[in-house]
Amino acid sequence: MTMAATPPPEDVARWRRDWEAMMRHYQPDRDDLLAAGLATAEQAHGRAPERVLDVGGGPGCTAEAVLRRWPDANVTVLDIDPALLGLTNAALPQVRTVRADIGSPDWLPAAGGPYDLVLALMTLHYLPEGRVRDWYTEARHLLAPGGLLLVSDAMHDAPVPAKPRGGGIGPWTVWWDALSAQPSMAPLLAERAATLSGCDSAEFVASTDWHGETARRAGFGETTALHPGAGHALMAFRR
């Protein structure tokens, strides 16, 4: 994928920095959660994972954190959104990007593999319950023997923080409005609008027990709840 007009690097850096700030608004413990997950992956393998897939990786902020920790890793970012993948390509040319929809099993051959580590952070809530069940089975097929799946999302039994007061436009809308004002992004944003037409988030939320049982039924072995907090939890599933 290439951008029709390449935005200045400083703009790409700012948009990605603002994206990460927005994600921390919705998931305040995001940094600690990711650090716990990457440390667990190292412990599981006894080394740094060599091949990593970030499902729903958006503009590549998580991929960049992975590369800071494991500079020699081969990282792939998979997402349905061409605008976000365009930002990944502009910022991280060393990262492979794949455009695919995890709402369909067709994403599986596009993803490639096998991987030592698959990440799905703030991604599965977009899918309805039945599709999440199928997705666990599909994700297992992408992992090398002993590989690790890390899932983080809103989960019923994670401690819920107090909601901040205030109203007005949320950070998500503010971020997309700012990106839409950039002429260099117009072609990718038009492609995005066509791609996501009719797509809605299921806003699916389940418990850590539900995710653990679903992963077990999908064939995963060891399951660990790593980092409950701030209304979200991180879980690790070993193939």
C-alpha positions as CSV (number, residue, x, y, z in Angstrom):
1,M,0.0,0.0,0.0
2,T,1.3,3.5,-0.8
3,M,-0.1,6.9,0.0
4,A,-1.1,9.0,-3.0
5,A,0.6,12.0,-1.4
6,T,3.1,11.5,1.5
7,P,2.4,13.8,4.4
8,P,5.4,15.5,6.0
9,P,7.1,13.2,8.6
10,E,6.4,15.7,11.4
11,D,2.6,15.4,10.6
12,V,2.7,11.6,10.6
13,A,4.6,11.7,13.9
14,R,2.1,14.1,15.5
15,W,-1.0,12.1,14.3
16,R,0.5,8.9,15.7
17,R,1.5,10.6,19.0
18,D,-2.1,11.9,19.3
19,W,-3.5,8.5,18.5
20,E,-1.5,7.0,21.4
21,A,-2.7,9.7,23.7
22,M,-6.3,9.0,22.7
23,M,-5.9,5.3,23.3
24,R,-4.5,6.1,26.8
25,H,-7.7,8.1,27.4
26,Y,-9.8,5.0,26.8
27,Q,-7.3,2.5,28.4
28,P,-5.3,4.4,31.0
29,D,-3.1,1.5,32.0
30,R,-2.1,0.8,28.3
31,D,1.6,1.2,28.8
32,D,1.8,-1.1,31.8
33,L,-0.4,-3.6,30.2
34,L,1.7,-3.8,27.0
35,A,4.9,-4.1,29.0
36,A,3.5,-7.0,31.0
37,G,2.4,-8.7,27.9
38,L,5.8,-8.4,26.1
39,A,7.6,-9.6,29.3
40,T,5.4,-12.6,29.4
41,A,6.1,-13.4,25.8
42,E,9.9,-13.3,26.5
43,Q,9.4,-15.6,29.4
44,A,7.3,-18.0,27.4
45,H,9.9,-18.4,24.7
46,G,13.0,-17.9,26.8
47,R,14.0,-15.3,24.2
48,A,12.7,-12.4,22.2
49,P,9.9,-13.5,19.7
50,E,11.2,-13.4,16.2
51,R,7.9,-13.1,14.3
52,V,5.1,-10.9,15.7
53,L,1.6,-10.1,14.3
54,D,-0.4,-7.2,15.7
55,V,-4.1,-7.7,14.8
56,G,-6.0,-4.4,14.5
57,G,-2.7,-2.6,14.9
58,G,-3.9,0.7,13.4
59,P,-1.2,3.3,12.9
60,G,1.6,1.0,14.2
61,C,2.0,2.5,17.7
62,T,2.1,-1.0,19.3
63,A,4.4,-2.3,16.6
64,E,6.8,0.6,17.3
65,A,6.8,-0.4,21.0
66,V,7.5,-4.0,20.0
67,L,10.4,-2.9,17.9
68,R,11.9,-0.7,20.6
69,R,12.0,-3.8,22.8
70,W,12.9,-6.3,20.1
71,P,14.7,-4.5,17.3
72,D,15.4,-7.6,15.3
73,A,11.8,-8.9,15.3
74,N,9.8,-9.3,12.1
75,V,6.6,-7.4,12.8
76,T,3.4,-7.5,10.8
77,V,0.5,-5.0,11.3
78,L,-2.9,-6.2,10.2
79,D,-5.9,-3.9,10.0
80,I,-9.0,-3.2,7.9
81,D,-8.4,0.5,7.8
82,P,-6.3,1.8,4.8
83,A,-5.8,5.3,6.4
84,L,-4.3,3.8,9.6
85,L,-2.2,1.4,7.7
86,G,-1.0,4.3,5.6
87,L,0.4,6.0,8.7
88,T,2.1,2.8,9.7
89,N,3.7,2.6,6.3
90,A,4.9,6.2,6.4
91,A,6.4,5.8,9.9
92,L,7.6,2.2,10.0
93,P,8.8,1.1,6.5
94,Q,10.4,-1.9,8.1
95,V,7.0,-3.2,9.2
96,R,4.9,-5.4,6.9
97,T,1.3,-4.3,6.7
98,V,-1.7,-6.4,5.7
99,R,-5.1,-5.1,5.0
100,A,-7.7,-7.6,6.0
101,D,-11.0,-7.9,7.9
102,I,-11.0,-10.1,11.0
103,G,-14.8,-10.1,10.7
104,S,-14.4,-12.7,8.0
105,P,-12.3,-15.9,8.1
106,D,-10.7,-14.7,4.9
107,W,-8.2,-12.7,7.1
108,L,-6.4,-15.9,8.0
109,P,-4.5,-16.6,4.7
110,A,-3.7,-12.9,4.3
111,A,-2.1,-12.8,7.7
112,G,0.6,-15.4,6.9
113,G,2.6,-17.0,9.7
114,P,3.5,-18.9,11.7
115,Y,4.1,-16.3,14.4
116,D,5.8,-16.6,17.8
117,L,3.4,-13.9,19.1
118,V,0.0,-12.6,18.1
119,L,-1.4,-9.5,19.7
120,A,-5.0,-8.4,19.7
121,L,-5.2,-5.2,21.8
122,M,-8.6,-3.3,21.9
123,T,-9.7,-5.2,18.8
124,L,-12.1,-8.1,19.6
125,H,-14.9,-5.9,21.0
126,Y,-15.6,-4.9,17.4
127,L,-16.8,-8.5,16.7
128,P,-20.0,-10.2,17.8
129,E,-19.8,-13.1,20.2
130,G,-20.0,-15.9,17.7
131,R,-17.3,-14.4,15.5
132,V,-15.0,-13.9,18.5
133,R,-15.3,-17.7,19.2
134,D,-14.3,-18.5,15.6
135,W,-11.5,-15.9,15.7
136,Y,-9.8,-17.7,18.6
137,T,-9.7,-20.9,16.6
138,E,-8.3,-19.0,13.6
139,A,-5.7,-17.2,15.6
140,R,-4.4,-20.4,17.0
141,H,-3.6,-21.6,13.5
142,L,-1.3,-18.6,13.0
143,L,0.9,-19.5,15.9
144,A,4.0,-21.7,15.8
145,P,4.0,-24.5,18.4
146,G,4.4,-22.9,21.9
147,G,3.4,-19.5,20.4
148,L,1.6,-17.0,22.5
149,L,-1.7,-15.0,21.9
150,L,-2.1,-11.8,23.9
151,V,-5.7,-10.4,24.1
152,S,-6.6,-7.2,25.8
153,D,-10.0,-5.7,25.8
154,A,-12.8,-4.5,28.1
155,M,-13.9,-7.4,30.3
156,H,-16.7,-7.6,32.8
157,D,-14.7,-8.6,35.8
158,A,-11.9,-6.1,35.4
159,P,-11.9,-3.3,37.9
160,V,-13.8,-0.3,36.5
161,P,-12.3,3.2,37.1
162,A,-14.5,6.2,37.9
163,K,-15.6,7.9,34.7
164,P,-14.3,11.4,34.2
165,R,-16.8,14.2,34.2
166,G,-17.4,16.3,31.2
167,G,-19.1,16.2,27.9
168,G,-18.6,17.4,24.4
169,I,-16.8,15.7,21.6
170,G,-14.8,12.6,22.5
171,P,-11.1,12.1,21.7
172,W,-11.9,9.6,19.0
173,T,-14.0,12.1,17.0
174,V,-11.5,14.9,17.6
175,W,-8.6,12.8,16.2
176,W,-10.5,11.7,13.1
177,D,-11.7,15.3,12.5
178,A,-8.1,16.5,12.6
179,L,-6.9,13.8,10.2
180,S,-9.8,14.6,7.8
181,A,-8.6,18.2,7.6
182,Q,-5.3,17.1,6.0
183,P,-5.5,17.2,2.1
184,S,-2.7,14.6,1.8
185,M,-4.9,12.0,3.6
186,A,-8.0,12.6,1.4
187,P,-7.4,9.6,-1.0
188,L,-6.9,7.1,1.9
189,L,-9.8,8.6,3.9
190,A,-12.1,8.2,0.9
191,E,-11.0,4.6,0.6
192,R,-11.6,4.2,4.3
193,A,-15.1,5.5,4.0
194,A,-15.9,3.0,1.2
195,T,-14.3,0.1,3.1
196,L,-16.1,0.7,6.4
197,S,-19.5,1.6,4.9
198,G,-22.0,-0.4,6.8
199,C,-19.5,-1.7,9.4
200,D,-20.5,-1.2,13.0
201,S,-18.7,-2.2,16.2
202,A,-20.5,-4.9,18.1
203,E,-19.1,-3.5,21.4
204,F,-18.8,-7.0,22.7
205,V,-17.7,-7.4,26.3
206,A,-17.3,-10.7,28.2
207,S,-15.5,-11.9,31.3
208,T,-12.0,-13.2,31.7
209,D,-13.5,-16.6,32.4
210,W,-15.4,-16.4,29.1
211,H,-12.3,-15.6,27.1
212,G,-10.4,-18.3,28.9
213,E,-13.0,-21.0,28.2
214,T,-13.4,-19.9,24.6
215,A,-9.6,-20.1,24.1
216,R,-9.6,-23.6,25.7
217,R,-12.3,-24.8,23.4
218,A,-10.3,-23.4,20.5
219,G,-7.4,-25.6,21.4
220,F,-5.2,-23.3,23.5
221,G,-3.4,-24.8,26.5
222,E,-2.1,-22.6,29.3
223,T,-4.2,-19.5,30.0
224,T,-3.1,-16.6,32.2
225,A,-4.9,-13.4,33.2
226,L,-2.0,-11.0,33.4
227,H,-3.1,-7.5,34.1
228,P,-6.7,-6.7,35.2
229,G,-7.3,-3.0,35.7
230,A,-8.9,0.2,34.5
231,G,-11.9,-1.7,33.1
232,H,-9.7,-3.9,30.9
233,A,-7.8,-7.1,31.3
234,L,-4.8,-8.7,29.5
235,M,-4.9,-12.4,28.9
236,A,-2.2,-14.8,27.5
237,F,-3.0,-18.0,25.7
238,R,-0.3,-20.5,24.8
239,R,-0.6,-22.8,21.8
